[in-house]
Amino acid sequence: MMEAMEETIAKKKSALRTMLEMMDVPDMRMDLGRPSNIRWLHRNLAINNADHPLFETAWNMVGWLMKTKSMQGLPERKRAKAW
């Protein structure tokens, strides 16, 4: 089962990379093996690409990757306590 999930993640990353190559995304953010780039894309992809025909598909894929095992194992970001 884990192998199937790893394969799915690899395929989605490959498809996303293909879409990103057609968009206005800095080359340094194309490395989808780095969780920081996935988070950056989630925050910034719409800035120059909201009108791109593949934007919604790419943005949804970024969101899916953030929720999957590809982002697990990372330290939790410290959040300020709400007073």
C-alpha positions, 0 to 999 in steps of 0.5 A, spaced: 500 500 500 505 504 501 508 503 494 502 505 491 502 511 495 509 513 493 507 511 486 501 516 486 505 522 489 511 521 484 506 521 478 502 527 481 509 531 482 511 529 475 504 532 472 505 538 477 512 539 474 509 539 467 504 544 469 509 549 472 513 549 466 508 552 462 507 557 468 510 563 471 514 560 476 521 561 479 526 555 477 528 554 484 521 553 486 520 547 481 524 542 485 518 539 488 522 534 492 523 540 497 517 541 502 519 548 502 517 549 495 511 546 495 509 550 501 511 556 497 507 554 491 501 554 495 502 561 498 504 564 491 502 560 485 496 565 484 500 571 484 502 571 476 498 565 474 491 566 476 489 566 469 492 560 466 488 555 464 491 550 468 492 554 475 486 551 478 488 544 477 496 545 479 493 549 485 489 543 487 495 538 486 499 543 490 494 542 496 493 535 495 501 534 496 501 538 502 496 533 505 499 527 503 505 523 506 510 527 502 509 533 507 509 528 513 515 527 518 517 535 517 517 539 524 511 542 526 511 550 525 511 553 531 505 558 532 504 563 536 499 562 542 492 566 541 491 570 548 
